[in-house]
Amino acid sequence: MVGTPLLARVAPAADPTTQVQETPDDTMSTRQTVTLGSERFRVGPWHADPVVAYLALFPEQPRPSVEGLRRCCERLSDVGYSSIITSALHTVEADPFLAAGFEEYDRLRVLAHDLRDVPESPSAGAPDRLRLRRARRRDHELALAVDGRAFPAFWRLDRTGLDEAIEATPRTRFRVAEIDDEIVGYAVTGRAGDQGFLQRLATEPTRTRQGVGSSLVLDALRWAGRRRVRRMLVNTQYDNQRALDLYVGLGFELTPTDLVVLSRPIP
């Protein structure tokens, strides 16, 4: 079950400079910023494979140019990466990537909840011992362990990915689910204005169909509703039928919007 921010992008003022400015060091062992003229890219190693680069755009920036993407690919090749995987992109953002040699790797469904009818009672079927609480700093590694068991390698989060999910929106709620003092799931929910995002949801595979996931989702919806959020968005893979059934069962509806994850070998 995967959540990705869908923040609107606003074009910044044009920068007339054509000089290349590269801010990261040569190792790029962590997520860093590559600045090429007026264009910026967030890059770093992909958690599932250290020779694969992760490439993301910054919120509130325009679509990159084809030339800017090609130069970024050259930069990543120079420091030893063999291929690139992008963050989830709106289909309208994908055109310059496709023109620069990227291909579709995966496609995600986007679902929306209007928050008009959210049950106040706990999820039916949830055990009495289930408790939801605010995540503490020491819970992060335990939540990531659940994440690692809940998702295939490609979709797992590492510490950097979790931090980015938490920091992706101006307001964030990070909750864990416990049964008998054992963390069995977590959810990261974000808010930007009146738009909500279920950024990440993971539950212990041994606790499926015990109300853990639905309890976390309802908790996120109620939190958003109290803050006058008008719509909550979430995305998940096309073939993740269990997640789709969960979200639709809790009042989410499929939207006509898809997100795409792109990849390309380099050089």
MIBA-860828 format. One record per residue (C-alpha): z, x, y; residue number from 1; chain. Coordinates in steps of 0.25 Angstrom, whole numbers, plus 2048, in hexadecimal, padded with zeros to 3 digits. Example, Ala and Ser with C-alpha at 12.3 -4.5 7.8 and 13.67 -1.06 7.14 Angstrom:
! MIBA-860828
w, u, v, nr, kette
81F, 831, 7EE, 1, A
81D, 837, 7FC, 2, A
//
This chain:
! MIBA-860828
w, u, v, nr, kette
800, 800, 800, 1, A
7FB, 807, 80C, 2, A
7FD, 804, 81B, 3, A
7F5, 80B, 826, 4, A
7F5, 809, 835, 5, A
7EA, 802, 83B, 6, A
7EC, 806, 84A, 7, A
7E2, 803, 854, 8, A
7DA, 80F, 85A, 9, A
7D8, 811, 869, 10, A
7CE, 81B, 86E, 11, A
7D5, 826, 877, 12, A
7CF, 82C, 883, 13, A
7C3, 834, 880, 14, A
7C5, 843, 880, 15, A
7B9, 84B, 885, 16, A
7BD, 858, 87E, 17, A
7B4, 85D, 873, 18, A
7BD, 869, 86F, 19, A
7C3, 869, 861, 20, A
7D2, 869, 861, 21, A
7D9, 86A, 853, 22, A
7E8, 868, 854, 23, A
7ED, 86A, 845, 24, A
7EF, 877, 83F, 25, A
7E6, 87C, 834, 26, A
7EF, 878, 828, 27, A
7EF, 869, 82C, 28, A
7FB, 867, 822, 29, A
800, 85B, 829, 30, A
7FA, 850, 831, 31, A
7F4, 855, 83E, 32, A
7EB, 852, 849, 33, A
7DD, 857, 84A, 34, A
7D7, 856, 858, 35, A
7C8, 858, 85A, 36, A
7C4, 856, 868, 37, A
7C9, 848, 86C, 38, A
7CB, 843, 85D, 39, A
7D8, 844, 855, 40, A
7DA, 843, 846, 41, A
7E6, 843, 83E, 42, A
7E5, 84C, 832, 43, A
7ED, 852, 827, 44, A
7EE, 854, 818, 45, A
7EC, 847, 80F, 46, A
7F9, 845, 807, 47, A
7F1, 843, 7FA, 48, A
7E9, 850, 7FB, 49, A
7EC, 85C, 804, 50, A
7DD, 860, 805, 51, A
7DA, 852, 80A, 52, A
7DB, 84F, 819, 53, A
7E1, 842, 81F, 54, A
7DA, 83E, 82C, 55, A
7DF, 833, 835, 56, A
7DB, 82E, 843, 57, A
7E6, 82C, 84D, 58, A
7E9, 81E, 852, 59, A
7E3, 81A, 85F, 60, A
7D8, 823, 85F, 61, A
7C9, 820, 85D, 62, A
7C0, 822, 851, 63, A
7BD, 831, 84F, 64, A
7AF, 836, 851, 65, A
7A7, 83B, 845, 66, A
7A6, 849, 84B, 67, A
7B5, 849, 84D, 68, A
7B7, 845, 83E, 69, A
7AE, 850, 83A, 70, A
7B5, 85A, 842, 71, A
7C2, 856, 83C, 72, A
7BD, 857, 82E, 73, A
7B8, 865, 831, 74, A
7C6, 868, 836, 75, A
7CD, 863, 829, 76, A
7C3, 86A, 821, 77, A
7C6, 877, 828, 78, A
7D5, 876, 824, 79, A
7D2, 874, 816, 80, A
7D1, 865, 813, 81, A
7C7, 860, 809, 82, A
7C6, 851, 80D, 83, A
7CB, 847, 816, 84, A
7D2, 839, 815, 85, A
7D3, 830, 821, 86, A
7DE, 826, 825, 87, A
7DB, 818, 823, 88, A
7D0, 814, 82E, 89, A
7CB, 807, 833, 90, A
7BD, 805, 82E, 91, A
7B8, 806, 83D, 92, A
7BE, 814, 83E, 93, A
7B7, 819, 832, 94, A
7A9, 81A, 837, 95, A
7AA, 828, 83D, 96, A
7B1, 82D, 831, 97, A
7A6, 828, 828, 98, A
79C, 82F, 831, 99, A
7A4, 83C, 830, 100, A
7A3, 83C, 821, 101, A
7AF, 834, 81C, 102, A
7AE, 829, 811, 103, A
7B7, 81E, 80E, 104, A
7C2, 822, 804, 105, A
7CA, 815, 804, 106, A
7CB, 807, 80B, 107, A
7D7, 7FF, 80E, 108, A
7DA, 7F0, 811, 109, A
7E1, 7EC, 81D, 110, A
7EA, 7E0, 81D, 111, A
7F1, 7D9, 828, 112, A
7FE, 7D0, 829, 113, A
7FF, 7C7, 835, 114, A
80E, 7C6, 834, 115, A
80F, 7B7, 835, 116, A
815, 7B4, 828, 117, A
81F, 7BF, 823, 118, A
82A, 7BB, 819, 119, A
838, 7BE, 81F, 120, A
83E, 7BF, 811, 121, A
83D, 7CB, 808, 122, A
831, 7CD, 7FE, 123, A
832, 7C4, 7F2, 124, A
835, 7CC, 7E6, 125, A
83B, 7D7, 7ED, 126, A
848, 7DC, 7E5, 127, A
855, 7DA, 7EC, 128, A
858, 7E9, 7EC, 129, A
84C, 7EB, 7F5, 130, A
850, 7F0, 803, 131, A
847, 7F4, 80E, 132, A
84C, 7FD, 819, 133, A
847, 807, 824, 134, A
842, 814, 81E, 135, A
849, 820, 821, 136, A
844, 82E, 823, 137, A
849, 832, 815, 138, A
842, 827, 80F, 139, A
834, 82C, 812, 140, A
832, 835, 806, 141, A
837, 82A, 7FD, 142, A
82D, 820, 803, 143, A
822, 82A, 801, 144, A
826, 82C, 7F3, 145, A
824, 81D, 7F1, 146, A
817, 81E, 7F8, 147, A
812, 829, 7EF, 148, A
815, 820, 7E3, 149, A
80F, 813, 7E9, 150, A
802, 819, 7ED, 151, A
7F7, 821, 7E7, 152, A
7F6, 830, 7EC, 153, A
7EB, 82D, 7F6, 154, A
7F3, 822, 7FE, 155, A
801, 828, 7FD, 156, A
808, 82D, 80A, 157, A
80E, 83A, 80C, 158, A
819, 83D, 817, 159, A
80F, 83E, 821, 160, A
808, 832, 81E, 161, A
815, 82A, 81E, 162, A
818, 830, 82B, 163, A
80B, 82B, 831, 164, A
80D, 81D, 82B, 165, A
81A, 81C, 832, 166, A
815, 822, 83F, 167, A
808, 81B, 840, 168, A
80D, 80F, 849, 169, A
816, 80E, 855, 170, A
820, 806, 84D, 171, A
823, 809, 83E, 172, A
82C, 803, 833, 173, A
82F, 80B, 827, 174, A
836, 804, 81C, 175, A
83A, 807, 80E, 176, A
83D, 7FE, 802, 177, A
849, 801, 7F9, 178, A
84E, 7FC, 7EC, 179, A
85B, 801, 7E7, 180, A
85A, 80C, 7F2, 181, A
84D, 811, 7ED, 182, A
841, 811, 7F6, 183, A
836, 808, 7EF, 184, A
82D, 806, 7FB, 185, A
82A, 808, 80A, 186, A
822, 802, 815, 187, A
81D, 808, 823, 188, A
81A, 7FD, 82D, 189, A
814, 800, 83B, 190, A
812, 7F8, 847, 191, A
809, 7FB, 853, 192, A
80A, 7F0, 85E, 193, A
808, 7E3, 856, 194, A
801, 7E9, 84B, 195, A
809, 7ED, 83E, 196, A
805, 7F6, 833, 197, A
80B, 7F7, 825, 198, A
808, 806, 824, 199, A
80D, 809, 816, 200, A
813, 802, 80B, 201, A
817, 808, 7FD, 202, A
820, 803, 7F2, 203, A
825, 80A, 7E5, 204, A
81B, 806, 7DA, 205, A
827, 803, 7D1, 206, A
82B, 7F8, 7DA, 207, A
81E, 7F0, 7DB, 208, A
81F, 7E1, 7DC, 209, A
82E, 7E2, 7E0, 210, A
82C, 7DE, 7EE, 211, A
82D, 7EC, 7F4, 212, A
820, 7EC, 7FB, 213, A
820, 7DE, 800, 214, A
82E, 7E0, 805, 215, A
829, 7EC, 80D, 216, A
81D, 7E5, 812, 217, A
825, 7D8, 817, 218, A
82F, 7E1, 81D, 219, A
824, 7E8, 825, 220, A
81E, 7DA, 829, 221, A
82B, 7D5, 82E, 222, A
82D, 7E1, 836, 223, A
820, 7E0, 83D, 224, A
822, 7D1, 83F, 225, A
82F, 7D4, 846, 226, A
827, 7DD, 850, 227, A
81D, 7D3, 853, 228, A
812, 7DA, 84B, 229, A
806, 7D1, 84A, 230, A
7FF, 7D7, 83E, 231, A
803, 7E1, 833, 232, A
7F8, 7E9, 82D, 233, A
7F8, 7F1, 81F, 234, A
7ED, 7F7, 817, 235, A
7EB, 7FB, 809, 236, A
7E1, 800, 7FF, 237, A
7D6, 7F6, 7FA, 238, A
7DB, 7F8, 7EC, 239, A
7EA, 7F7, 7EE, 240, A
7EA, 7E8, 7E9, 241, A
7FA, 7E9, 7E8, 242, A
7FB, 7EC, 7F6, 243, A
7F1, 7E2, 7FB, 244, A
7F8, 7D7, 7F3, 245, A
805, 7DB, 7F9, 246, A
800, 7DA, 807, 247, A
7F8, 7CD, 805, 248, A
804, 7C7, 7FE, 249, A
80D, 7CA, 80A, 250, A
803, 7C4, 814, 251, A
7F9, 7CF, 818, 252, A
7EB, 7CB, 819, 253, A
7DF, 7D4, 816, 254, A
7D7, 7D8, 823, 255, A
7C8, 7DB, 824, 256, A
7CC, 7EA, 829, 257, A
7CB, 7F5, 81F, 258, A
7D0, 804, 821, 259, A
7C9, 80F, 81B, 260, A
7CE, 81D, 816, 261, A
7C3, 827, 817, 262, A
7C1, 835, 811, 263, A
7B7, 841, 811, 264, A
7B6, 84F, 80B, 265, A
7B6, 85B, 814, 266, A
7AF, 863, 818, 267, A
//
